[in-house]
Amino acid sequence: MSAEPQPPAARPVFYVSDGTGITAETIGHSLLTQFSGFRFVTDRIPFVDTPEKARLAVEEIVRAGTGQGVRPIVVNSCVDPELNRILAESGALMLDVFAPFIAPLEEELGVPRQSRVGQAHGMVDFETYHSRINAMNFALTHDDGMAINYDEADVILVAVSRAGKTPTCVYLALHYGIRAANYPLTEEDLESDRLPPRLRAHRRKLYGLSIDPQRLHQIRQERRPNSRYAELETCRREVNAAETLLRMEGIPMLSTTHASIEEIASRILEELGINRGMF
C-alpha cells in the first residue's frame, strides 16, 4: 500500500522592522492572502534597530527554516541598509516593503533618501496617536455587548458569536481610529424577525458579518470542543437566522469566510461611507 501524501511544510514568514512591525505585517498579510493552498507560520520581530538585534533575528529565521525544511520569507521594513545586509545573511527570501518606491521617489523629489531608523514615527502627530488609542479603548469596552452605549460609535458590527467581530473592531481602531463596537446576536435575538431594541436607534451604524457554518463549526470546536454551542447544526441554524434577520432589516452584510481582515475593514468603511485614512 502506498503511503498517503504528506501535507506541505508550513512556510515560516517573518515580519521584521526597526519599529513596531505593523506596516510590514499589514503589507505581508495582504500579499500572503493572494496565495491559496499554502500553509504559512507567521511571526513578527519588532525593534530590530541595531546590528546585534539583526543577528539575533537572523538566528531565529535560520532556526525556523531548518526546522521546517523550507526557505523562510522575510517581509522587511527596516530602513538601515546595514541592518538589511545582515538580515539577508539568513538566506531567506527578502521582501523589502520600501524598495520598489525609494528610487522613483528619489528621482521625482531630486534628493536621496535619509536612512534613519525610526524616522517614520515622527510623521504621526499626537492627535492621531490619541485618536487611535481612544478608539482601541472603545473597541475593548464595547466588545461582545459588554457596553451598549453606542452613541459615540462610528460602526457597530452585528453577527453570531465567533464570526470575526472582535478582530475586525480592533483592526478598525488600530489602523483607522474608528470607534467600532460589536453586538453578538443571541438565541433570543435570532428568534425575532426584528433588530434587538438597543440597536434600532443606531441602524445607520450597523454592519452585519456572516460566515460559512462549517467554518464557524471549526472555530467553535477549538473554543468549546463537543459542546452544543459548537455543533454543526447549531452553527447552521444561527447563521441562517442571522442572515435572514439582517436581510429583512436591510442591514449591509459581508461573509468573513474567505475575506482578509483588511478587505473586511475596507468594505465596511466604503459601504457605510466612512472616509478616514489609515494611520
C-alpha positions in Angstrom: 0.0 0.0 0.0 1.4 3.4 -1.0 1.9 5.9 1.7 -0.5 8.8 1.9 0.9 12.1 0.6 2.3 14.3 3.3 0.9 17.9 3.6 3.3 20.6 2.5 5.6 22.0 5.2 4.5 25.3 6.7 6.4 28.2 5.3 7.9 30.4 8.0 7.2 34.1 7.4 8.8 36.8 9.5 7.7 40.5 9.6 10.9 42.3 10.6 11.1 46.0 11.4 13.1 48.7 13.2 9.8 49.8 14.7 6.6 48.1 15.7 6.4 45.9 12.6 2.7 46.8 12.0 3.5 48.1 8.5 5.4 45.0 7.4 2.8 42.7 8.9 -0.1 44.5 7.2 1.6 44.5 3.8 2.9 41.0 4.2 -0.5 39.6 5.3 -2.1 41.2 2.3 0.4 39.6 0.0 0.1 36.1 1.5 -3.7 36.1 1.1 -3.1 36.2 -2.6 -1.7 32.6 -2.5 -4.1 29.7 -1.6 -3.0 26.2 -1.0 0.0 27.1 1.2 0.4 27.0 5.0 2.2 29.9 6.5 3.5 30.3 10.0 4.0 34.0 10.7 5.9 35.8 13.4 6.7 39.5 14.0 10.2 40.6 15.1 9.9 44.3 16.0 12.5 46.9 17.0 15.4 45.4 15.1 17.4 48.7 15.2 21.0 47.5 15.9 23.3 45.0 14.2 23.2 42.9 17.4 19.4 42.6 17.2 19.6 41.9 13.4 22.0 39.0 14.1 19.6 37.6 16.7 16.8 37.9 14.2 18.9 36.0 11.6 19.4 33.2 14.1 15.7 32.9 14.7 14.9 33.0 10.9 17.5 30.3 10.1 16.3 28.1 13.0 12.7 28.3 11.7 13.8 27.4 8.1 15.9 24.5 9.3 13.1 23.2 11.5 10.5 23.3 8.6 12.9 22.3 5.9 11.9 25.2 3.7 13.2 28.6 2.9 11.7 31.3 5.1 10.2 34.5 3.8 11.1 37.9 5.4 8.9 40.9 4.9 11.2 43.7 6.0 10.6 47.4 6.8 14.0 48.2 8.2 15.4 51.4 6.6 19.1 51.0 7.5 21.0 49.3 4.6 23.5 47.7 7.1 20.7 46.0 9.0 19.2 44.8 5.7 22.5 43.3 4.7 22.8 41.4 8.0 19.2 40.1 7.7 19.9 38.9 4.1 22.6 36.6 5.6 19.7 34.4 6.8 19.2 33.1 3.2 15.5 33.9 3.4 13.6 35.4 0.5 13.8 39.1 1.4 10.9 41.3 0.6 11.7 45.0 1.4 8.5 46.9 1.6 10.2 50.2 0.8 12.5 49.1 -2.1 10.1 49.4 -5.0 9.2 53.0 -4.1 12.5 54.6 -3.0 14.2 55.0 -6.4 11.1 56.6 -8.1 10.7 59.0 -5.1 14.4 59.9 -5.1 14.1 60.7 -8.9 10.9 62.6 -8.5 12.0 64.7 -5.5 15.6 65.1 -6.6 17.1 64.1 -3.3 18.4 60.8 -1.9 16.5 59.2 1.0 17.8 59.6 4.5 18.1 56.1 6.0 17.5 56.9 9.7 15.9 54.4 12.0 12.6 55.4 13.5 12.1 58.3 11.1 8.6 57.2 10.1 7.3 57.5 13.6 7.9 61.3 13.6 5.2 61.6 10.9 2.5 60.6 13.4 1.2 63.5 15.5 -0.1 63.2 19.0 -3.7 64.0 18.0 -3.7 61.0 15.6 -2.0 58.8 18.3 -4.6 59.6 20.9 -7.4 59.1 18.5 -6.1 55.6 17.8 -5.7 54.8 21.5 -9.1 56.1 22.4 -10.7 54.1 19.5 -8.9 51.0 20.8 -10.2 51.5 24.3 -13.7 52.0 22.9 -13.4 48.7 21.0 -12.3 46.8 24.0 -15.0 48.2 26.3 -17.7 47.6 23.7 -16.6 44.1 22.8 -19.3 41.4 22.6 -22.0 43.7 24.0 -20.2 44.4 27.3 -21.1 48.1 27.0 -24.1 49.1 25.0 -23.9 52.9 24.9 -23.5 53.2 21.1 -23.9 57.0 20.8 -20.2 57.6 20.2 -19.8 54.5 17.9 -18.8 55.0 14.3 -19.8 51.5 13.4 -21.5 48.5 15.2 -20.7 45.1 13.9 -23.6 42.6 14.3 -23.1 38.8 13.9 -23.3 35.5 15.7 -20.6 34.5 18.1 -17.1 33.8 16.6 -17.9 35.3 13.1 -15.0 37.8 13.3 -16.4 40.8 15.0 -13.7 41.4 17.6 -10.6 41.3 15.4 -12.3 43.5 12.8 -13.2 46.1 15.5 -9.6 46.0 16.8 -8.2 46.4 13.3 -10.5 49.4 12.6 -9.4 51.0 15.8 -5.7 50.5 15.4 -5.4 51.4 11.7 -8.2 53.9 11.2 -9.0 55.3 14.6 -12.6 54.0 14.1 -14.8 53.6 17.2 -16.1 50.2 16.5 -18.4 48.3 18.8 -19.8 44.8 18.2 -23.0 43.1 19.2 -23.4 39.3 19.4 -26.7 38.0 18.2 -28.1 35.7 20.9 -30.6 32.9 20.5 -33.3 35.2 21.8 -32.4 37.8 19.2 -32.5 35.2 16.5 -36.0 34.1 17.4 -37.3 37.5 16.4 -37.6 38.9 12.9 -36.7 42.4 14.1 -33.5 44.0 15.3 -32.8 43.9 19.0 -34.4 47.1 20.6 -31.0 48.5 21.7 -29.7 48.5 18.0 -32.8 50.1 16.3 -31.8 53.7 17.2 -28.4 53.1 15.6 -29.5 51.5 12.3 -27.3 53.6 10.1 -24.2 52.5 12.0 -24.9 48.7 11.7 -23.0 46.3 9.6 -23.5 42.5 9.5 -20.9 39.8 9.4 -21.7 36.3 8.3 -19.6 33.1 8.0 -19.9 29.7 6.4 -21.4 27.3 9.0 -18.8 24.7 8.5 -16.0 27.2 9.2 -17.9 28.5 12.2 -18.2 24.9 13.5 -14.4 24.5 13.2 -13.7 27.8 15.1 -16.2 27.0 17.9 -14.8 23.5 18.2 -11.4 24.9 19.1 -13.0 27.1 21.7 -15.6 24.7 23.3 -15.0 21.2 21.9 -18.0 18.9 21.5 -20.4 21.4 23.0 -23.9 22.3 21.8 -22.5 25.7 21.0 -20.1 24.2 18.6 -22.4 21.6 16.9 -22.6 22.0 13.1 -26.4 22.1 13.3 -26.3 24.9 15.8 -23.9 26.8 13.6 -26.2 26.3 10.5 -29.3 27.4 12.4 -27.7 30.5 13.9 -26.1 31.7 10.6 -29.3 31.2 8.6 -31.3 33.0 11.2 -28.8 35.9 11.4 -28.6 36.3 7.6 -32.4 36.3 7.3 -32.8 38.9 10.1 -30.1 41.2 8.5 -31.6 40.9 5.0 -35.1 41.6 6.3 -33.9 44.7 8.1 -31.8 45.9 5.2 -28.5 45.8 7.0 -25.4 45.6 4.7 -23.6 42.3 5.3 -20.4 40.6 4.3 -19.1 37.0 4.7 -15.8 36.7 6.5 -15.2 33.1 5.4 -12.6 33.9 2.7 -12.0 37.6 3.2 -8.9 39.0 4.8 -9.4 41.4 7.7 -8.1 44.3 5.6 -10.7 43.6 2.9 -13.5 43.3 5.6 -12.5 46.6 7.1 -12.2 48.4 3.7 -15.6 47.1 2.6 -17.2 48.3 5.9 -15.8 51.8 5.6 -16.8 52.0 1.9 -20.4 50.8 2.3 -21.0 52.9 5.4 -19.5 56.0 3.8 -16.8 56.4 6.5 -13.9 58.3 4.9 -10.9 58.1 7.1 -7.3 57.4 6.1 -5.1 54.7 7.5 -2.6 55.7 10.2 
